[in-house]
Structure formats: C-alpha cells, structure tokens
Amino acid sequence: MCGIFGSIGFPPDPRRIDIVAHRGPDGRGWQEFSSPAGPIALGHRRLAIIDMSDNALQPMADPSQRYHLVFNGEIYNYIELRDELREKGVVFHTASDSEVLLRAHIYWGESALPKLRGMFAFIIWDDHAKTLFAARDRYGIKPLYYVANEQGSAFASEIKQLLDLPGGARSLNLARAHDFLANGISDHTAETFFEGVMQLRGGESALLDLSAGRISAPVIKRWHAVALPEIQPISERDAADRFRALLSDSVRLHLRADVPVGSCLSGGLDSSSIVCLMAQMLSAESAGLHTVSACYAEKSVDEKPFMDAVVAKTGAQPHFIFPRAEDVFQRASDITWHQDEPFGSTSIFAQWCVFEEARKVGIKVMLDGQGADEILAGYHSLFPVYLAELARSFRLRELALVVRDRNSLHGQSVLAQFARLGFSLAPESLKAGVRRTHRGRMQHGWMATEALSAVASQPTALQSAADALGLPAPTDIASYCLVMAHASNMPMLLHWEDRNSMAHGIEARVPFLDPPLVDFALGLGNQHKLVGADTKRVLRRAMADLLPQEVSERRDKLGFATPEETWFRGPLRQLVIDGVERTLRVLPGLLDPIGVRRLTLDILDGRKAFDFALWRIVSLGLWAERFGVSVR
C-alpha cells in the first residue's frame, strides 16, 4: 500500500509525491525520463508490507531498464504467479509482489490483469516504446486519479497531488455536488467534486502513446467486464459450503504479510466472520489476533456486546476506542483533507479513530468487512425491492410473512412497508414525480437555486452510476447488487476506507472482494440473499458454526455508526449551525439560505426526522474551505 504519481508533459515536480508521504512513510522514490512529447516523471511513497528490504523500492525497473513501475496495493496471489512465471524462465531478484506485477505485465501484457487477485493501482512507463500504461483493480479498492489537458497528463493516488497543475482550476463540479447533497452518493461516475479531475473506475486501464511527439488524452479501456456471472442453481447447503470455502481461501491470501495483521471488528456479521476465520488460521507463534472496535455509551448504536462475544469466541486481543462528540469538528478539517472530497456522515470519523488506534498498537495491516453488503444484499433498503419481486410473482403468502417478520424483528410498521411496496411497483414517471414533490415539501427548497437547478434534470444518481458502466437500471435484487458493487455504494465506501487507513500508514484489506468470491456471490440466486427477514442468508449459513450465536442471529444493522442524531441535537448543535453558515459563506449561490436555515433548525429542534443531509451540507463547506474551491 503506497502513494504513486506519474506525469507527462508537465514540469517534473517532486513535491507531488511528497504531498502523500502519509501513504508511504517507509521509503521515497523519484525518477525522470525524456520522451518526444516532453518530460516524464514517476514518484512513489512506500508502505513496506511484503519484502521489507530496499530491493523492493520503487520506481522499480526490469534488468533491461526498459520498464519502470510505481505500484500501490497488494497482489495476494503473487506467490502462485511467481511460480508460474519461473516455470516460463522468468528470473526474479526480489521477494516482492511488486516485481511479480512488473514481470507479469512484461510477459503477458494487458492479459496479466485478469490473473491478479488483489487490490492495485499502478503505472508502467515503457522507455523504449515511449508509452505509459496505468490500471486499477476490478472494484476500485485502490484509487487512481488523473487530469489531462493540452499541457500534459498526470496520474496520482490522491486528488490533492493533481491540484494546481498548469491549466487546472479549483472549481466545484455542480453535478457531483448535487448528487451528494440530494442522495448522499459520490464516486459513482468517473468525475470527482473537482471540475476537470477524473478517476479511472474500477476495472479500467489507460494508455498514452507519446512516440509521435504529441500529448493526447489517455485512451481509457475497460479490462474487467461488469456483468452478472452465471452459475447453476444450487441448494442452500451447497451454496453455504461453497461460500465458506471461497471466503476462507480469501482470508488465507489476505493474511500474507511480513508485518503484524489485525482486523476491524464492528460486531456485525461481516467483520465477525473475518475475525473468526483469522483466529483459525493465525499460527500459534504469531503475534496474536488483534481487533480494534469503536464503542459508545449510547445503546442505540453501541455494538460492544456483540464484539465481546466474538472476542470470547476467538481469544482475540481487543482494543476498544470511544469516539467523542467534541472531537468531531476538531478533526473534521484534517479528515476532509485526507479524504480529498466531502464525506457522508460522522461514521467516517469513527472509522478514522479505529485506524488511529491500530497504528498506536502497532498493527500495520487491517482486514475489514467492506463489500459483503453489496454482493449479498445486506442493506435493509432492499426489502421493498424484495417485496416487489414477491408481489410480481404472486408469492403473496411469502410476502405477508416477510412483512410480519420485519414488523416483529426490525420494528418496521406494516403500513410503512406496504407504502414502500406501492412505491416500488409504481411506474418510473410516477416515482420521479413523487420524489420531486416529497423533496420540495420536506426540504424547504434548500436546493432550489439556479446553480443546482441547472443539473437537477440529469438522471438520478443511481441511474448515472448504472449508465456510466453501460448497465440497465436495477430492477431486482441481483441487478441492485451488481450496481451497488461496481458503481454506487461500494466505490464510495472504499474511497473513505482507503483515505482513513492511509492517513495513519495502515493497509486496509477487504477479503469479501476477492474475485472468485465476488463472482460466486453476485451469481447466486436471490433466494440465497434475502430470505424472510434475513439478509445475507448464505453468509449466515456458511458461518453458523464459527460465529457466536448472538452474532449469527442478529437482524439489526449498524456498521461504523455514530450517535449522530444525539450529538447534533445536543453537544454539537451550535457547531452544526456554524458549519451550515460556513457552507453558505464559502459557496455563495449554491444553496438557498432561507431553506437551509429552516431545514437545519427543523432537524435540530426535532420538528423533522433526523437527516444525514445536514452533515452533508456541513461537510461540503468544510471541504470547499480547506481546498479553496469556488462555485463556477
């Protein structure tokens, strides 16, 4: 896990790699080359995880000095790939996965990408052919941003490395700001909040050919096709056994490291499953299994009883932290700087505190449960989609049982469930009208400005995410999982996790996103995901004998939740109001001041149900102030 930078045409500037020293405190590399189109620069900041020696420093070149690599991430199957390449006569000079990646690219070219099981963003400069190749892993676990204009092109791990390059400006991307404010979504397209700064999507590559002596825009290509895998119908028992085997193999690979490995533990199904598998696999002579968890005095969001059950079951060495309300705004500006963009709730602050504690106790690699909700339909918001499927197929008795169970287990009223079902079954034109009416009535017109109205007629955020990958609008559980995994929820969550972990020099690994496991999960029929009031049925069945019973039978869902409502209406009330005013001041004309102030007081005074939109408004202003962004 590292920080990388590469530029073409722009004046080489080593400060661009030093901006992200936090991503790689263990080493620094910088190298410049010439090309017919101008200077080339490659930069690298190293976080040493595999092969701790200086042999693995980057930029890394092959013996001929033709190919030069800067790489961020881990290739978990590097041992198997190295053995395969050795059989073909390839000689290795380090024990690193970086050299395996470089040699795989030299031997197989772009065909090497599907062979990689891992997380990666890398740049390879071919000094003979004068071409630059860049690629990002299937799911976008590791970031890669770029800018391209008449003066040059540049790639980087973080947006801040690309700001103020010649020809650039710090302008707000109104369409992405609208999606964030209205729907709480980001990273769902190739665009960022900064106008003109783009990102390679997960599963994409870029090629620049400079041999002709001119700088052109990168040629973006999708190397990983986004589609629902097809698997044969399978019984519940067989599905659970296969899922357990794939998850176990993934955790085994994700434990490969030459430094201490621990895990985030929220007490939910996903992180608890990983911790229980890790406990089986870690050797007796290892440093032991360490977990880090966030806890709260507020029982509505505290999951410590579930964490304690997992710790008792596995014998893990727990580390508990208690995020404090008074620290939210003290840390918010620095967290925003590391995130590069606004973020959706104070749960990101809780995650920040977890990685901060991991660094304090000496854990350099942390396994986490990201991805399971997306590939296994773990979100309760998908129940209306599930009920609509049952209604369309006239499985009315099953529908009634689900409504009953959700009422008793999740506290969802029968009337509210049928209202959401009716909305799910309504024609799209009617849904759009209801959304507009509801938004106007409930939000006091706070987004009804000229600036945002210009982009409000664009497709919904979810449709934009699907369109960007050539996918149809999701209609059932399977298609929703596909869009969430590749285009909407998961890219956003992975962004937040990458920045929070790397801010503390921690490598975060996500075993649920191992390609064989993802393909199997996405290809599973819906009957293995939502069943009755159960989410993630196949995971519950697969891990039933390993998980504590109170965890495997959990029906609530929290994750890295914080008592945001209690904090905002209590000790943080004035700071929230001040934050709203900051946003109005630094981004004049973006929001309607009267509407925003009414919305703020209605939420804080309890006249309106709590809404995360309030934090999004505050976060957008924090970001604009920290990065000096203006409305066009």
Stockholm file with secondary structure:
# STOCKHOLM 1.0

chainA/1-632         MCGIFGSIGFPPDPRRIDIVAHRGPDGRGWQEFSSPAGPIALGHRRLAIIDMSDNALQPMADPSQRYHLVFNGEIYNYIELRDELREKGVVFHTASDSEVLLRAHIYWGESALPKLRGMFAFIIWDDHAKTLFAARDRYGIKPLYYVANEQGSAFASEIKQLLDLPGGARSLNLARAHDFLANGISDHTAETFFEGVMQLRGGESALLDLSAGRISAPVIKRWHAVALPEIQPISERDAADRFRALLSDSVRLHLRADVPVGSCLSGGLDSSSIVCLMAQMLSAESAGLHTVSACYAEKSVDEKPFMDAVVAKTGAQPHFIFPRAEDVFQRASDITWHQDEPFGSTSIFAQWCVFEEARKVGIKVMLDGQGADEILAGYHSLFPVYLAELARSFRLRELALVVRDRNSLHGQSVLAQFARLGFSLAPESLKAGVRRTHRGRMQHGWMATEALSAVASQPTALQSAADALGLPAPTDIASYCLVMAHASNMPMLLHWEDRNSMAHGIEARVPFLDPPLVDFALGLGNQHKLVGADTKRVLRRAMADLLPQEVSERRDKLGFATPEETWFRGPLRQLVIDGVERTLRVLPGLLDPIGVRRLTLDILDGRKAFDFALWRIVSLGLWAERFGVSVR
#=GR chainA/1-632 SS CEEEEEEESSCCCTHHHHTTGGGCBTEEEEEEECCTTSCEEEEEEECCCSCCSGGGCSSEECTTSCEEEEEEEEETTHHHHHHHHHHTTCCCSSSCHHHHHHHHHHHHGGGGGGGCCEEEEEEEEETTTTEEEEEECTTCCSCCEEEEETTEEEEESSGGGTTTCTTCCCBBCHHHHHHHHHHCCCSSSSBCSBTTCEECCTTEEEEEECTTSCCCCCEEEECSCCCCCCCCCCCHHHHHHHHHHHHHHHHHHHTCCSSCEEEECCSSHHHHHHHHHHHHHSCTTSSCCEEEEECCSCTTTCCHHHHHHHHHHHTCEEEEECCCHHHHHHHHHHHHHHHSSCCSSTHHHHHHHHHHHHHHTTCCEEECCTTHHHHHTCCGGGHHHHHHHHHHTTCHHHHHHHHHHHHHHHCCCHHHHHHHHHHHHSCHHHHHHHHHHHHHHHSTTTTCSHHHHHHHTSCCHHHHHHHHTTCCCCCSHHHHHHHHHHTSHHHHHHHHHHHHHHTTTCEEECGGGCHHHHHHHHHSCGGGTCBTTBSSHHHHHHTTTTSCHHHHTCCCCCSSCCCHHHHHHTTTHHHHHHHHHHHHHHSTTTSCHHHHHHHHHHHHTTSSCCCTHHHHHHHHHHHHHHHTCBCC
#=GC SS_cons         CEEEEEEESSCCCTHHHHTTGGGCBTEEEEEEECCTTSCEEEEEEECCCSCCSGGGCSSEECTTSCEEEEEEEEETTHHHHHHHHHHTTCCCSSSCHHHHHHHHHHHHGGGGGGGCCEEEEEEEEETTTTEEEEEECTTCCSCCEEEEETTEEEEESSGGGTTTCTTCCCBBCHHHHHHHHHHCCCSSSSBCSBTTCEECCTTEEEEEECTTSCCCCCEEEECSCCCCCCCCCCCHHHHHHHHHHHHHHHHHHHTCCSSCEEEECCSSHHHHHHHHHHHHHSCTTSSCCEEEEECCSCTTTCCHHHHHHHHHHHTCEEEEECCCHHHHHHHHHHHHHHHSSCCSSTHHHHHHHHHHHHHHTTCCEEECCTTHHHHHTCCGGGHHHHHHHHHHTTCHHHHHHHHHHHHHHHCCCHHHHHHHHHHHHSCHHHHHHHHHHHHHHHSTTTTCSHHHHHHHTSCCHHHHHHHHTTCCCCCSHHHHHHHHHHTSHHHHHHHHHHHHHHTTTCEEECGGGCHHHHHHHHHSCGGGTCBTTBSSHHHHHHTTTTSCHHHHTCCCCCSSCCCHHHHHHTTTHHHHHHHHHHHHHHSTTTSCHHHHHHHHHHHHTTSSCCCTHHHHHHHHHHHHHHHTCBCC
//
